């Protein structure tokens, strides 16, 4: 990344990033589709108090029953 300041001074900084691949919102099981199978997978994660990057369907930073509700709402549209 090269940052150029208003004064004209610039600085180059090198940093490595781990980038998660893009995921379809609601695709909890990672099969490329949003279906009832994702609801089942999400309920399992909530019951086991586990999480994965795709399980936070509502984007609040947690995996909970609120994500299940959001996912069911998405499927009902």
N, C-alpha and C positions, 0 to 999 in steps of 0.2 A: 504494500500500500504506500502510495506517495501522497503526503500531505503538503499542500502549498498554503502558506499563511498569507494574510493580507499584505504583509510587509514584503512579500516576494520570497521569503526564506522558505525552503522546503526540506523535508526529511523523509527518507525511505525507511520503512519498518517491515521486517519479514517476520511472519508468524504462521505457524501451522494450525489449521482448524480441522476438527472432525465434523463432517457434515452428514446429518441423517438424510437418507433418501426421502424424497417427497412421498407422502402417504395420503391416500384418499380418506377424508374425514369419515369416521364410522367404520372403516375397514379394520376392525380390531384383530382379526385372525390373519390379515396380510395376504388374502387370496385375490386381491384386486377388485372385489365386489363388496357392496354393502348389502347384507342380507340377514335373515333371522339367525344364521350361524354366527354372525358377529355378536348378536344379543346374547346368545348362549355363551360364547367365549368371554364376553364382558362380565356377565353375571358370575361366571367361574372366577374371574380375576377379583371381582369385588368380594366374593365370599371367602377367598383365600387371602384377602388383604394384600394382593400382589398388584403389580402394574407393569405396563410396557409403554413405550412412547406413543403407541396408537390408542391406548385405553382412555386417555383424557379427552373424551369426545366433546365436552362442553368448554374446554380450554381454561378451566379454573386452576390448573396445576395439581389437581388431585384426581384419583380414581375412586368414584363412589357411586351410590345408587342414582345420584343426579345425572351421571353419564349414561346410565341405562335408560333413564327417562328421556334424555335428549336423543339417544340413538333410536328408541322406539318412535319418538315423534318424527325423526327424519324418515324412517321407514314408512310411516303412515301418510306422508305427503304424496 
